Structures are given as structure tokens and as C-alpha cells.
Amino acid sequence: MSKYFLIITSLLFLTACDQQTTDSATNPEPSTQKETAVIPETVAEPTSNYEPSNRPGKVIFDLHCAGCHDSGNAYAATKQLALVRGKDLAVIRERTDLVPDYIKYIVRDGLLEMPPFRPTDINDKELDNLAAYIVDSAKAHANKESK
């Protein structure tokens, strides 16, 4: 009962504090400040042409992917893929079954614990570079293994 009384009293107090009176008897000094809108006379033009970055796929992989997908048991995604898919499919840069469109889809939309990466994180050019880097790394690894 006292809990409800405390809540109701607090609400009434806050409501009373929020009310403003405009009666001249209770507010003898009217506000002398006028509210004015600021209207810009001209619209500022951009000072430079923005060009999205075009970082190489290896740079993107090292920055955004290697923390989870590098080779070794210390990396969470590599360890999880080894448990689910087997050791042959655990290291992303060694997988020959991945195609660029699938890589781009997973990077943009995420998968299970992997977060999605927005175009502000990895733009479309960089995403193309990343997918090409992963596929090329897998091909190079496959060629090295076959020798």
C-alpha cells in the first residue's frame, strides 16, 4: 500500500512541477525573449567530391574477418566451422567451395553468430575485393596442396 502511495505522490509532484502558468498575477514579468527561426540564406555546396575507398581484399580480411576466421584453434569461427563442417572446411581462405556471390551475401546479411557488415563498414567495391581475395586464396591453397 505504501508503495502505491509513494508512486502516486511522486507522479503528482512531477506533474505539478511541469505546469507553467501564464497568469500575470503569478508571473509578473513576461518573457522578453523572442523565438526566431534561423533561415540560411544560401545552401552550402560540398567542398570535395567524395570517393568511396577501394581497399584491397587482404586489408579488408585482416581488418574485419581475421579476428574470427584466421587459421588456428584460437579463432572462434574457425573452431566452430571445424566442429560443424569438419577440419577441411574450417579455414575460410582455404575453402574451394565458396563462390563470390555467396561470400558477399553472408558478409552483408550475416550468418548465425556472424554479424552483418553494412555498406558503411565495407562498401561494394571492397566487398568485391574481399570475395575475390577469399576465392583466390583458396585457389592458391589448393594449388599448393596438390603439389
MODELLER restraints for C-alpha pairs under 7 A, 6 or more apart:
rsr = mdl.restraints
at = mdl.atoms
rsr.add(forms.Gaussian(group=physical.xy_distance, feature=features.Distance(at['CA:54:A'], at['CA:125:A']), mean=5.95, stdev=0.5))
rsr.add(forms.Gaussian(group=physical.xy_distance, feature=features.Distance(at['CA:54:A'], at['CA:126:A']), mean=5.50, stdev=0.5))
rsr.add(forms.Gaussian(group=physical.xy_distance, feature=features.Distance(at['CA:55:A'], at['CA:126:A']), mean=5.84, stdev=0.5))
rsr.add(forms.Gaussian(group=physical.xy_distance, feature=features.Distance(at['CA:56:A'], at['CA:126:A']), mean=6.77, stdev=0.5))
rsr.add(forms.Gaussian(group=physical.xy_distance, feature=features.Distance(at['CA:56:A'], at['CA:129:A']), mean=5.83, stdev=0.5))
rsr.add(forms.Gaussian(group=physical.xy_distance, feature=features.Distance(at['CA:57:A'], at['CA:126:A']), mean=6.58, stdev=0.5))
rsr.add(forms.Gaussian(group=physical.xy_distance, feature=features.Distance(at['CA:57:A'], at['CA:129:A']), mean=4.43, stdev=0.5))
rsr.add(forms.Gaussian(group=physical.xy_distance, feature=features.Distance(at['CA:57:A'], at['CA:130:A']), mean=3.84, stdev=0.5))
rsr.add(forms.Gaussian(group=physical.xy_distance, feature=features.Distance(at['CA:57:A'], at['CA:133:A']), mean=5.09, stdev=0.5))
rsr.add(forms.Gaussian(group=physical.xy_distance, feature=features.Distance(at['CA:58:A'], at['CA:130:A']), mean=6.85, stdev=0.5))
rsr.add(forms.Gaussian(group=physical.xy_distance, feature=features.Distance(at['CA:58:A'], at['CA:133:A']), mean=6.35, stdev=0.5))
rsr.add(forms.Gaussian(group=physical.xy_distance, feature=features.Distance(at['CA:60:A'], at['CA:130:A']), mean=6.33, stdev=0.5))
rsr.add(forms.Gaussian(group=physical.xy_distance, feature=features.Distance(at['CA:61:A'], at['CA:130:A']), mean=6.54, stdev=0.5))
rsr.add(forms.Gaussian(group=physical.xy_distance, feature=features.Distance(at['CA:67:A'], at['CA:75:A']), mean=6.64, stdev=0.5))
rsr.add(forms.Gaussian(group=physical.xy_distance, feature=features.Distance(at['CA:68:A'], at['CA:75:A']), mean=4.82, stdev=0.5))
rsr.add(forms.Gaussian(group=physical.xy_distance, feature=features.Distance(at['CA:68:A'], at['CA:76:A']), mean=5.27, stdev=0.5))
rsr.add(forms.Gaussian(group=physical.xy_distance, feature=features.Distance(at['CA:68:A'], at['CA:77:A']), mean=5.01, stdev=0.5))
rsr.add(forms.Gaussian(group=physical.xy_distance, feature=features.Distance(at['CA:68:A'], at['CA:78:A']), mean=6.66, stdev=0.5))
rsr.add(forms.Gaussian(group=physical.xy_distance, feature=features.Distance(at['CA:69:A'], at['CA:75:A']), mean=6.12, stdev=0.5))
rsr.add(forms.Gaussian(group=physical.xy_distance, feature=features.Distance(at['CA:69:A'], at['CA:77:A']), mean=5.38, stdev=0.5))
rsr.add(forms.Gaussian(group=physical.xy_distance, feature=features.Distance(at['CA:69:A'], at['CA:78:A']), mean=5.20, stdev=0.5))
rsr.add(forms.Gaussian(group=physical.xy_distance, feature=features.Distance(at['CA:69:A'], at['CA:91:A']), mean=6.53, stdev=0.5))
rsr.add(forms.Gaussian(group=physical.xy_distance, feature=features.Distance(at['CA:69:A'], at['CA:92:A']), mean=6.34, stdev=0.5))
rsr.add(forms.Gaussian(group=physical.xy_distance, feature=features.Distance(at['CA:70:A'], at['CA:78:A']), mean=6.79, stdev=0.5))
rsr.add(forms.Gaussian(group=physical.xy_distance, feature=features.Distance(at['CA:70:A'], at['CA:91:A']), mean=6.64, stdev=0.5))
rsr.add(forms.Gaussian(group=physical.xy_distance, feature=features.Distance(at['CA:71:A'], at['CA:78:A']), mean=6.60, stdev=0.5))
rsr.add(forms.Gaussian(group=physical.xy_distance, feature=features.Distance(at['CA:71:A'], at['CA:91:A']), mean=5.51, stdev=0.5))
rsr.add(forms.Gaussian(group=physical.xy_distance, feature=features.Distance(at['CA:73:A'], at['CA:79:A']), mean=5.61, stdev=0.5))
rsr.add(forms.Gaussian(group=physical.xy_distance, feature=features.Distance(at['CA:78:A'], at['CA:90:A']), mean=5.07, stdev=0.5))
rsr.add(forms.Gaussian(group=physical.xy_distance, feature=features.Distance(at['CA:78:A'], at['CA:91:A']), mean=5.68, stdev=0.5))
rsr.add(forms.Gaussian(group=physical.xy_distance, feature=features.Distance(at['CA:79:A'], at['CA:90:A']), mean=6.94, stdev=0.5))
rsr.add(forms.Gaussian(group=physical.xy_distance, feature=features.Distance(at['CA:81:A'], at['CA:89:A']), mean=6.81, stdev=0.5))
rsr.add(forms.Gaussian(group=physical.xy_distance, feature=features.Distance(at['CA:81:A'], at['CA:90:A']), mean=4.67, stdev=0.5))
rsr.add(forms.Gaussian(group=physical.xy_distance, feature=features.Distance(at['CA:82:A'], at['CA:89:A']), mean=6.70, stdev=0.5))
rsr.add(forms.Gaussian(group=physical.xy_distance, feature=features.Distance(at['CA:82:A'], at['CA:90:A']), mean=4.58, stdev=0.5))
rsr.add(forms.Gaussian(group=physical.xy_distance, feature=features.Distance(at['CA:89:A'], at['CA:95:A']), mean=5.73, stdev=0.5))
rsr.add(forms.Gaussian(group=physical.xy_distance, feature=features.Distance(at['CA:93:A'], at['CA:134:A']), mean=5.17, stdev=0.5))
rsr.add(forms.Gaussian(group=physical.xy_distance, feature=features.Distance(at['CA:93:A'], at['CA:137:A']), mean=5.40, stdev=0.5))
rsr.add(forms.Gaussian(group=physical.xy_distance, feature=features.Distance(at['CA:93:A'], at['CA:138:A']), mean=5.12, stdev=0.5))
rsr.add(forms.Gaussian(group=physical.xy_distance, feature=features.Distance(at['CA:94:A'], at['CA:137:A']), mean=6.59, stdev=0.5))
rsr.add(forms.Gaussian(group=physical.xy_distance, feature=features.Distance(at['CA:94:A'], at['CA:138:A']), mean=4.26, stdev=0.5))
rsr.add(forms.Gaussian(group=physical.xy_distance, feature=features.Distance(at['CA:94:A'], at['CA:141:A']), mean=5.86, stdev=0.5))
rsr.add(forms.Gaussian(group=physical.xy_distance, feature=features.Distance(at['CA:95:A'], at['CA:138:A']), mean=5.38, stdev=0.5))
rsr.add(forms.Gaussian(group=physical.xy_distance, feature=features.Distance(at['CA:96:A'], at['CA:135:A']), mean=6.99, stdev=0.5))
rsr.add(forms.Gaussian(group=physical.xy_distance, feature=features.Distance(at['CA:96:A'], at['CA:138:A']), mean=5.37, stdev=0.5))
rsr.add(forms.Gaussian(group=physical.xy_distance, feature=features.Distance(at['CA:96:A'], at['CA:139:A']), mean=6.58, stdev=0.5))
rsr.add(forms.Gaussian(group=physical.xy_distance, feature=features.Distance(at['CA:98:A'], at['CA:135:A']), mean=6.93, stdev=0.5))
rsr.add(forms.Gaussian(group=physical.xy_distance, feature=features.Distance(at['CA:99:A'], at['CA:135:A']), mean=6.84, stdev=0.5))
rsr.add(forms.Gaussian(group=physical.xy_distance, feature=features.Distance(at['CA:100:A'], at['CA:131:A']), mean=4.94, stdev=0.5))
rsr.add(forms.Gaussian(group=physical.xy_distance, feature=features.Distance(at['CA:100:A'], at['CA:132:A']), mean=6.52, stdev=0.5))
rsr.add(forms.Gaussian(group=physical.xy_distance, feature=features.Distance(at['CA:100:A'], at['CA:135:A']), mean=6.97, stdev=0.5))
rsr.add(forms.Gaussian(group=physical.xy_distance, feature=features.Distance(at['CA:103:A'], at['CA:131:A']), mean=5.92, stdev=0.5))
rsr.add(forms.Gaussian(group=physical.xy_distance, feature=features.Distance(at['CA:104:A'], at['CA:127:A']), mean=6.42, stdev=0.5))
rsr.add(forms.Gaussian(group=physical.xy_distance, feature=features.Distance(at['CA:104:A'], at['CA:131:A']), mean=6.51, stdev=0.5))
rsr.add(forms.Gaussian(group=physical.xy_distance, feature=features.Distance(at['CA:107:A'], at['CA:116:A']), mean=5.68, stdev=0.5))
rsr.add(forms.Gaussian(group=physical.xy_distance, feature=features.Distance(at['CA:107:A'], at['CA:117:A']), mean=5.79, stdev=0.5))
rsr.add(forms.Gaussian(group=physical.xy_distance, feature=features.Distance(at['CA:108:A'], at['CA:116:A']), mean=4.98, stdev=0.5))
rsr.add(forms.Gaussian(group=physical.xy_distance, feature=features.Distance(at['CA:108:A'], at['CA:117:A']), mean=5.11, stdev=0.5))
rsr.add(forms.Gaussian(group=physical.xy_distance, feature=features.Distance(at['CA:108:A'], at['CA:118:A']), mean=6.25, stdev=0.5))
rsr.add(forms.Gaussian(group=physical.xy_distance, feature=features.Distance(at['CA:109:A'], at['CA:116:A']), mean=4.65, stdev=0.5))
rsr.add(forms.Gaussian(group=physical.xy_distance, feature=features.Distance(at['CA:110:A'], at['CA:116:A']), mean=4.01, stdev=0.5))
